[in-house]
Amino acid sequence: MTACIVGWSHTPFGKHDAETVESLIVRVADEALAHAGIGPGDVDEIVLGHYNAGFSPQDFTASLVLQASDDLRFKPATRVENACATGSAAVHQGIKTIEARRARVVLVVGVEQMTRTPGAEIGRTLLKASYLVEDGETPAGFAGVFGGIAGRYFQRHGDQSDALAMIAAKNHANGVANPFAQMRKDLGFEFCRTESDKNPFVAGPLKRTDCSLVSDGAAAVVLADTETALRMPRAVAFRATAHAQDFLPMSKRDVLKFEGCATAWARALDQAGITLGDLSLVETHDCFTVAELIEYEAMGLTPEGRGADAVREGWTRKDGKLPVNASGGLKAKGHPIGATGVSMHALSAMQLCGEAGGMQIPNATLAGVFNMGGVAVANYVSVLERIK
């Protein structure tokens, strides 16, 4: 245990026409420091997770965090990026700085503003997180990539339309209790399962309810070394962290196995000295419902090809044996790329501190976070445990 989350903040995700990347960053930076009970002068280093890749005209954004206070001037500030896992990349970078004893307190911010970008351009921007040599002409962009994966999964393991609809319905039902979620509406299984004008097919077997939302938003966490954290009001320790990077071309791997995800989970659980069954909850990367389905298998919850069992048997519901995405996940909460991983860590810390409100899993003691970039290319797992 070398680093702890000692404070956090989170904007609602959604369409924020009155905000900018800068205002979102400043808002969560101020609120996270206040929540931790420290001032900007106490921060030793800043890490910003911001994917951008064309969403915002303002690039070179690391120094925008300094806009929160003149007392942040001359602090080291770095922007990191690893596709849709950018937020977790920022969190893990902050942990490494603390582990190296180059900082005692690190402010980590994740941000994205996507909704001002025209729809077709959003698709092209997100597709940059795939291997363009092979996937650059995929119809429907990244949804088309995952639509193809869903189709291949169905061919190998049978039609999973019911399972995908169950995952979507579960996450939308959970999102109702999340004050930060973009969509707080319980859509129900029948709506998610049935093609309609409001729920058309988007790509392959994926319907609109199978796809995460284009979002604006930001989240921040304050990290501190364990000695410092234990003197603060709350301390949620990183019991384990793991990062496994896989090949970018899908042609070089069996994409239905999410082997990078499986590797990261195995490393993190081994490092933590626990099994999957010891976790109280998991926040996982459901950019598309088929991703959550395959992640059940990769994390070891079910055997290969049997991911549907987990949702069909109710294991991943809030009252199940391993609640998955009690927040509503990316599916209901939204997916502002650079903010997503930071959000997952903040929401998990809320759970462990008993501060998750209607999302709360009773008696939560250990939380797992899985955030991925691309199609299981950048794979980050964290295991969190409250120590104060």
N, C-alpha and C positions, 0 to 999 in steps of 0.2 A: 504494500500500500504506500505509494509514493505521492499520490495526488488525490485531492478530494474536490467535489463540487461544494462550494460554500454559499452560493447565491445564484439566482437565475432571473430571467425575465422573458416575456413571450408576447408578441403582438397577436391579435386575431389574424388569421390567414384569410385572404380573399382579394377583393379588388379595392385597391387604395389609391383612388385618383388624386386625393389631396396630399399624398405622401410622395417622397422621393427616396432613392436609395440612401441618400445622406440623412434624411429625417428619420427613416426607419432605424438606421444604425445608431444615431444619437439617442433615440428614444430608449432602445433596449440596453444600450451601454449605461446610461444614467440609471435606469431602473434596476439593472442587475447589481451595480455597485451599491445602490441604496439597500437592496434586499440583503446583500452580504454584510452590510453595516460598515463599509469602508469607503474611503474617499479615493478619487482618481490618483492622488499622489502616492497611494499605497501600491499601485499597479507597477509591476516590474516589466511586463511585456504584453503585447497585444497581438492576437492572431485573428484575422478576418477570413471567413469562408464566403466566397462570392464567385459563383460560376460565370455569370454574365454571358460570354460568348456571343454577344450581340443583343441581349435583352435591353441593356441600358446604354445611353450615349456616354455616360461617365465611366471610364475605365480607370485603372490605377487607383483603386479605392481604399487601400490599407490606411492611408492617412486621414480618411474621412472619420475614423473613430476618434481622432483627436479633436474633432469639432464638438465632442461632448463636453470638453473642459480644457481650458488652457493648461491645467496641471498635467495633462497627458502629453504635452509638447516634449519632444526629444526622447520619449519612450520608444524602444524598438517596436515596430509594427510591420507585420508581414501578411500579405494575402496568400492563401493557399487554395488549390483547386484540384479536385479529382472527380469530375463529372457530378453525378447525382449524390455521391458520397462526400462532396466538398465539406459539408458541415462537420462530419465525423473526422475528416482529415484535419480540420482546424482544431478540434478537441484533442485528438491524439498528438498533434504537434505541440499543443500547450503542455500536455502531460510530459512529453519528452524533454521540454525545456526545464520543467521542474525536476524531473529525474536527473538531468545533467547538473542540477544545482546552479543553474544560471538565472533562476528566478524563484521567488517564493510565492508570488501572486501573478496569475496570468488571466487577462480578460479575453474571452473568446466570443466573437460575434459571428453569426451567420445571417446572410441577407440575400434576397432576390426580389426584383420587381419585374414581373413577366407580362402583366395584363395589358400594358400599353403597346405591346408588340402585336402587329396583325397576325391572325391565325396561321396563315400559310408560312409566315416567317418564323413563328414559334416552332412549327414542325421542322423546318430546316435547321434551326438553331439546336434543338434537342437531338436531332439526328447526328450532330457532330460528336455525340457521345458514343457513336457506333463506329465500326470500321468502314469508312466511306468507300474504300476500294471495292468492298463486297456489298455494302448495304446502302450506298449513297442514293440509289434510285428507288428505294423501297416506297411504294405507295403508302400514304397515311403516316409517313415519318416513323417515329419510334413506336407509335401504336401499331404500325404495320409490322415492325420487327417482332414485337411481342405477340401480335396476332399470328404470325408465322410460327412462333414457338408454341403457342396454344394449340394450333392445328397439328403440329408434330407430336405434341404430348397426347392429344386425342387419338392420333393414329397408333401410338405405341401402347397407350394404357386405357383406351376407350373414351367415350364421350363423357366429359366432366362438366357439362353445362350446369347441372344441378349444384355441383360443388362450388363452381365459380360464383353462382348466384347466392349461395349460402354465405360465402366469404364477404361478398359485397353487402348483403343484408346485415350481417353481423357488424361490420365496420360502420355502416351508416347508423345502425341502432346505437352503437357505442358513441358515435359522434354527437348525438343529441345532448349528452352530458358534458361535452367539452366546450367551454366558453371561447376557446381559440379556434374552433373548427370553422372552416369555410361553409360547409353544408351541415346543418344541424336538423336533419329530417330523417325519420325512420321510414325508409322506402318500402321495406317488407320484401320477403322472398319472391312473391309472385311478380311484383313489378320488375325486380332485378332479373328474373328468369325469362320474362316474356319480351319479345321484340315488339316495339310500338313506335309511334311517331316521337314520343318523348324518350324512348330508349332504343334507338336504332343500332344495328350492327355498325361498328367502326372499322374493324379489320379482322378478317378471319372469323373465328367464333366469339370474338370480344365485342360486347355491346358497350354503350356509353357508360353504364353502371360498372363496367369492369376497368375503367380507366381513371387514374387520379386526376385531380383538378389543376388547372393552370392558376397560379396564385402569386400574390405579393405577400411579403411578410418578413419578419426578423425574429431571432431569438438570441439570447446570450447566456453564457454561464461564466461564473467566476471560479477559477481553480486556485487552490492553494496547496502547499506541501502539508503533510499530515500534522506536523508539529504546530504549524500556524492554524490549521483548520480546527484542531481540538480546542483552541482558545476562542473559537467563534461560535455563534448560536447554533449552527448546524454543520454537519460534515458527512457527505456521502462519498465514500471511498471507491476508487477504481480497484476492485479486487483482481481484475484481469483486463487486458486489452490485446487485441490481435488484429493484424492487417495482412491479408493475402491478396496479392495482385495476380490476375490470370491473363492469358493471352487475349488480345483485343479481337482478332478474327474468330468468329464463331466456328469457322471451318476447321480450326485446329483443336477443337474439343467437342465433347458431347454436351451440347448446350442445355439439354434437359436435366442434367445432373447438378448444375450449379456447384461444381467442385471447389471453386474458390470460396464460396459461402461455407461449404462443409468443412474445408480446411481451417478457415478462420474460427468457426464454432469449436472445432475439436481442440485447437490450440488454446482458445480462451478458457474453455471448461477445464482442460488439463492444468493450465496455469492457476486457475481459481481453486482447484482441488475439489470440484463438485461435478455432479451430473446434471443433465438437463432438467431432471425431475426435481432438483433442489430449488429451481427458480420459481419465484412467485408470479412473475409476469414477463412478457417479452414485447418489446416494440420492434416490429420488423418492417421491411421495406416493400410495401404493397403498391408499388407504382402501377401495377396491373394485378388483377386478382390472380392470374395464373402465376405471377411471381410469388405471392404468398403461399399458394398451393405447393409449388416446388420447394420453397424454403422450409415448409414443414418437414419434408423429406431430408433436405440438406442439413438441418439442425439436429436430425435424429429423432424427431417426434414420431415418425412413421417410416416403414420401409419404402424403398423406391417404388413409385407407381401407386402408392397407397395414401397419398396426401389427403385425398377426399375423406378418408376415415376420420381424420382429426376434426374436421368441421362437421361432418355428418353425425358423429357421436357427441358433439358438444364440448369436446376437450378444450377448444380455444375460445369458448365464450367467456364472458367476465366471471361466471360462476363455475367454469370448467377447471380441469386439473392444471392447465397451463394457459391462462388468459393471454391472448395475442391481440395486440392493438386495442387495448381498452380506451385509448384516445380517439378511436375512429380511424387511426392510421392515415396514410397519405390519401386513401380513398375518400374519406370524409373530411379530414383536416385540411387537405390541400398539400401541394408539393412545390413551394418556392425553393428552387434547387439548392442554393447555397445555405438556406436556413434549415433544411430538413433534418440533417444529422444533429445539429445543435438542439433543435426542438425535441428530438427523441430523447436526448440526454436530460434536458430540462424536465420533460414530462415524467421520465423515470425517477428522477430525483424527487419530484413532487410526490410520487407514489410512495417512495421509501420514507419520506418525512411525514406521511399522513396528511399532505396538503393538496390532494388531487380532487377534492370536492366530490361531485357526482361520478367522476371517473374512478374513484378510489377502489382499489382491490384490498379487502380487509387483511390486516396483519401481513402486509407485504414486507419481506426482508431482503430478498435478492431480486434484481432486475437484469434482464438481458436486453441488449440493443444490437440490432443488425441493420446496417445501412450500406447500400451498394451503389456503385457507379457503373453505368452501362449494363450489359447483360451479365451480371455476376463477374465483372472484371475487377473493379475495386471493391474489396469486401472488408468491412470493418465490424468487429464485434467488441462490445464492452460488457463487463459484468460489474454491476454496481451494488454496494452494500452500505447502509447507513451505519456509521460508527459513533455519531453523536446527534 
